[in-house]
């Protein structure tokens, strides 16, 4: 089943049997009722406030309340300081679901402290990552036209909260110390409702690069890349950077992927980074500080031993996060709820009966 903007229709592979138009409320219960009649044992629902229709994604509640089968909800981010509307939507979603999965301890803590969800209602299953080996960046760089370059990498959907302007502002000092350096910003503009704002952000970054005379040292790769190519970019990096401005982020797939490649990370101290980069697995820097960011990145680039040690620690932590391990965890949860061990709480069943009636 696919969720998509109302003005987009696909294309989708043949296994996608049903579609929900994001802003058409009637599609939500209709899709749930279709699943009820298809012999489905468990529904796996991915949640982020920004992707579902209605105020703060409230239409998702019409979907889960119309299901007669167990639903496992994966929360991709848990906003620690929610609005009253966000708190109500997410609390009801968790209450209605048979099981709830978060991707970090920080997210579990926020769910309890900010949404009033009992700690036993959420299970921590880490963000999945590819099973990448530890390889030398020098062996990979020629494939990307980066032979002889020192590579800093950021990747992910491009949007105004990524803080890349701080990293670009740090580049003149890094270039002065290491003239061969190239900062690669990999990723397409964030789609959906914020698309125009994200395009303006990309244009501002490109203008910043031009004004600083960094065209030879900053490279934009403005597209989605496949799994294999993404792995190549990650392996080619000497240092991975997430200079995000939103310090409440409780998960970052980009950071998880960088660690999976065994790359040392320099990051702002958002919640997920503070958790994952503890114990010498990375360096945390003050947000909006090009000077501090430049000093930390330059120090790592000039210290091969520290880079290698930090990268090994990051790689070791990521081993339980590889896809097959995470898949096994999900399969166990799906099996449990399908067998009735994760039945919806009584209050949720009353809400379901009211909606169905």
C-alpha positions in Angstrom: 0.0 0.0 0.0 1.4 3.4 -0.9 0.7 6.9 0.4 1.2 9.7 -2.1 0.3 13.4 -2.7 -3.1 13.8 -4.2 -1.7 15.2 -7.5 0.7 12.3 -7.9 -0.2 8.8 -9.1 3.0 6.7 -9.2 4.1 4.7 -11.0 4.2 1.8 -8.6 5.3 -1.8 -8.9 2.5 -4.4 -9.2 2.7 -5.5 -5.5 1.2 -2.1 -4.6 -2.5 -3.0 -4.6 -3.9 0.1 -2.8 -3.1 3.8 -2.6 -4.0 6.5 -0.2 -4.1 10.1 -1.5 -2.5 12.0 1.4 -5.0 14.8 1.5 -8.2 12.8 0.8 -9.6 11.8 4.2 -12.0 9.3 2.8 -9.2 7.2 1.4 -7.9 6.3 4.8 -10.7 4.2 6.2 -11.4 2.8 2.7 -7.8 1.5 2.5 -8.1 0.0 5.9 -11.3 -1.8 5.1 -9.6 -3.2 1.9 -6.8 -4.6 4.0 -9.3 -6.2 6.4 -10.6 -8.3 3.6 -7.3 -9.4 2.1 -6.2 -11.9 4.7 -3.4 -9.6 6.0 -2.0 -10.7 9.4 -0.2 -7.5 10.4 0.0 -3.9 9.1 3.3 -2.1 9.4 2.7 1.6 9.5 5.5 4.2 9.1 4.9 7.5 10.9 6.2 11.0 10.6 4.0 14.0 11.2 4.9 15.5 7.8 3.8 12.7 5.6 0.2 12.0 6.6 -2.7 14.2 5.7 -4.8 16.4 8.0 -3.6 18.7 10.8 -0.4 17.2 12.1 -1.1 14.0 10.2 -4.4 13.3 12.0 -5.9 11.4 9.1 -3.7 8.4 10.0 -6.1 7.9 12.9 -9.0 7.2 10.5 -6.8 4.5 9.0 -5.7 2.7 12.2 -9.2 2.9 13.8 -10.7 1.2 10.8 -8.4 -1.8 10.9 -9.6 -5.1 12.3 -6.1 -6.5 12.3 -3.0 -5.7 14.4 -1.0 -2.6 13.5 2.7 -2.1 14.3 3.6 1.6 14.2 7.2 2.7 13.5 7.9 6.3 14.7 10.6 7.8 12.5 11.0 10.8 14.8 9.5 11.8 18.1 9.3 15.5 18.5 10.3 16.2 22.2 8.3 19.5 22.5 5.1 18.7 20.6 2.2 21.1 20.1 -1.1 20.1 21.8 -2.3 18.7 18.5 0.8 16.7 17.8 0.7 15.2 21.3 -3.0 14.2 20.9 -2.4 12.6 17.4 0.6 10.6 18.4 -0.8 9.6 21.8 -3.9 8.2 20.1 -1.9 6.5 17.4 0.3 4.7 20.0 -2.8 3.8 22.1 -4.5 2.3 19.1 -1.6 0.4 17.8 -0.8 -3.2 18.8 2.9 -2.3 19.1 5.0 0.8 18.7 8.7 0.9 17.6 11.1 3.8 18.0 14.7 3.9 16.7 16.6 5.3 19.7 16.6 5.5 23.5 16.2 9.3 23.0 12.9 8.7 21.1 11.6 6.3 23.8 12.4 8.9 26.5 10.6 11.6 24.6 7.6 9.4 24.0 7.2 8.8 27.7 8.1 12.3 28.9 6.3 14.4 26.3 3.4 12.3 25.2 2.5 10.4 28.4 3.1 7.0 26.8 3.9 4.3 29.3 7.5 3.1 28.7 6.3 -0.5 28.2 4.3 0.6 25.1 7.4 1.3 23.0 10.2 -1.0 21.8 13.6 0.3 20.6 14.6 -1.2 17.3 17.6 0.6 15.7 17.5 2.3 12.3 18.5 -0.3 9.7 21.8 0.1 7.8 23.5 -1.7 4.9 26.1 -4.3 5.8 29.2 -2.3 4.6 32.8 -3.6 5.1 35.5 -1.4 6.5 37.5 -0.3 3.4 40.1 2.4 2.7 38.6 5.5 1.1 41.5 5.7 -1.2 40.5 2.4 -2.9 37.0 3.8 -3.6 37.6 7.5 -4.6 38.7 6.9 -8.2 35.2 5.4 -9.0 33.7 8.8 -8.2 36.3 11.0 -9.8 37.8 11.9 -6.4 41.2 10.3 -6.7 43.7 12.3 -4.7 41.1 14.3 -3.0 40.3 14.5 0.8 36.5 13.9 1.1 34.0 15.3 3.5 30.5 13.9 3.0 27.0 14.9 4.0 24.0 13.1 2.5 20.2 13.0 2.8 17.2 14.9 1.4 18.1 18.5 1.2 16.1 20.9 3.5 16.6 24.1 5.4 17.2 22.4 8.8 20.3 20.5 7.6 22.8 23.2 8.6 24.9 22.8 5.5 25.4 26.5 5.3 27.5 26.2 8.5 29.6 23.5 6.9 30.2 25.5 3.8 31.1 28.5 5.9 33.7 26.3 7.6 35.3 25.3 4.3 37.7 28.2 3.7 39.6 27.4 6.9 39.6 23.7 6.0 40.8 24.4 2.4 43.6 26.6 3.8 44.9 23.7 5.8 44.1 21.0 3.3 43.8 22.4 -0.3 42.8 19.0 -1.8 39.6 18.8 0.3 36.2 18.3 -1.4 33.0 18.7 0.5 30.3 16.5 -1.2 26.6 17.3 -0.4 24.7 14.3 -1.7 21.0 14.2 -2.1 17.9 15.4 -3.9 15.7 18.3 -2.7 13.2 17.2 0.0 9.9 16.4 -1.8 6.4 17.1 -0.7 5.0 20.2 1.0 8.3 21.8 1.7 9.7 21.4 -1.9 9.7 25.0 -2.9 11.4 26.0 0.4 14.0 23.3 0.0 14.8 24.4 -3.6 15.3 28.0 -2.3 17.7 26.5 0.3 19.7 24.7 -2.3 20.0 27.9 -4.4 21.2 29.8 -1.3 23.8 27.1 -0.7 25.0 27.3 -4.3 25.2 31.1 -4.0 27.2 30.8 -0.8 29.7 28.5 -2.4 30.1 30.9 -5.3 30.6 33.9 -3.1 33.3 32.1 -1.1 35.1 31.0 -4.2 34.7 27.3 -3.3 33.5 25.9 -6.6 36.5 23.6 -6.7 36.0 22.4 -3.1 32.3 21.9 -2.8 30.3 19.4 -5.0 26.5 19.1 -5.1 25.1 15.7 -6.2 21.5 16.7 -6.7 19.7 13.4 -7.2 18.6 10.2 -5.5 21.2 7.5 -5.6 20.7 3.7 -5.4 21.8 1.4 -2.6 25.1 0.4 -4.3 26.1 3.9 -5.4 25.3 5.3 -1.9 27.5 2.7 -0.4 30.3 3.8 -2.7 29.9 7.5 -1.6 30.0 6.5 2.0 33.1 4.4 1.6 34.9 7.2 -0.3 34.4 9.6 2.6 37.3 10.5 5.0 34.9 12.3 7.4 31.1 12.3 7.6 29.3 15.4 8.8 25.8 16.1 10.1 25.6 19.8 11.0 21.9 19.7 11.7 20.3 22.7 13.4 17.3 20.9 15.0 18.8 19.5 18.2 15.6 17.6 19.0 16.1 15.0 16.2 15.7 11.6 17.8 16.8 9.7 14.7 19.0 10.3 11.6 19.2 7.6 8.9 22.1 9.6 7.4 24.1 9.4 10.6 23.4 5.7 11.0 24.6 5.0 7.4 27.8 7.0 7.9 28.6 4.9 11.0 27.8 1.7 9.1 30.5 2.6 6.6 32.9 3.0 9.6 33.4 6.7 8.9 34.4 9.2 11.7 31.5 11.6 12.3 31.5 15.3 13.2 28.0 16.4 14.2 26.0 19.0 16.1 24.7 17.5 19.4 21.1 16.6 18.4 19.5 13.9 20.5 20.3 11.0 18.2 23.9 12.1 17.6 24.6 12.6 21.3 23.4 9.0 21.9 25.2 7.3 19.0 28.5 9.2 19.0 29.3 8.7 22.7 32.4 6.9 23.9 34.7 8.2 21.2 32.6 7.3 18.2 32.5 10.9 16.9 32.9 14.5 17.7 30.1 16.9 18.8 30.3 20.6 18.0 28.3 23.7 18.8 25.6 24.4 16.2 26.1 27.4 13.9 29.8 27.6 14.7 31.8 27.4 11.4 35.0 28.0 13.4 34.5 25.0 15.7 33.3 22.8 12.9 36.4 23.7 10.8 38.7 23.0 13.7 37.2 19.6 14.4 37.1 18.4 10.8 40.6 19.7 10.1 41.9 18.0 13.2 40.4 14.6 12.1 41.6 15.0 8.5 45.2 15.5 9.7 45.1 12.6 12.2 44.8 9.3 10.3 45.1 7.3 13.6 42.2 9.0 15.3 40.1 8.8 12.1 40.7 5.0 11.9 40.0 4.5 15.6 36.9 6.5 15.6 35.6 4.9 12.5 36.2 1.4 13.9 34.1 2.2 17.0 31.3 3.6 14.9 31.4 0.5 12.7 31.3 -1.9 15.6 28.2 -0.1 17.1 26.4 -0.4 13.8 26.7 -4.2 13.5 23.4 -4.9 15.3 21.8 -2.3 13.0 22.4 -4.1 9.7 19.3 -4.9 7.8 19.0 -8.6 8.4 19.4 -8.1 12.2 16.8 -5.3 12.2 14.5 -7.4 10.0 14.7 -10.3 12.5 13.6 -8.0 15.3 10.7 -6.8 13.2 9.7 -10.3 12.3 9.6 -11.3 16.0 7.4 -8.3 16.8 5.1 -9.1 13.8 4.8 -12.7 14.9 4.0 -11.7 18.4 1.2 -9.3 17.6 -0.2 -11.6 15.0 -0.5 -14.3 17.6 -2.4 -12.0 19.9 0.4 -11.1 22.4 0.2 -7.5 21.3 -3.6 -7.0 21.3 -4.9 -3.5 21.2 -5.7 -2.1 24.7 -9.3 -2.1 25.7 -9.7 1.7 25.3 -8.5 1.4 21.7 -10.9 -1.4 20.9 -13.8 0.8 22.1 -12.6 3.5 19.7 -12.3 1.0 16.8 -15.9 -0.3 17.4 -17.2 3.3 17.3 -15.5 4.0 14.0 -16.5 0.8 12.4 -20.1 1.3 13.5 
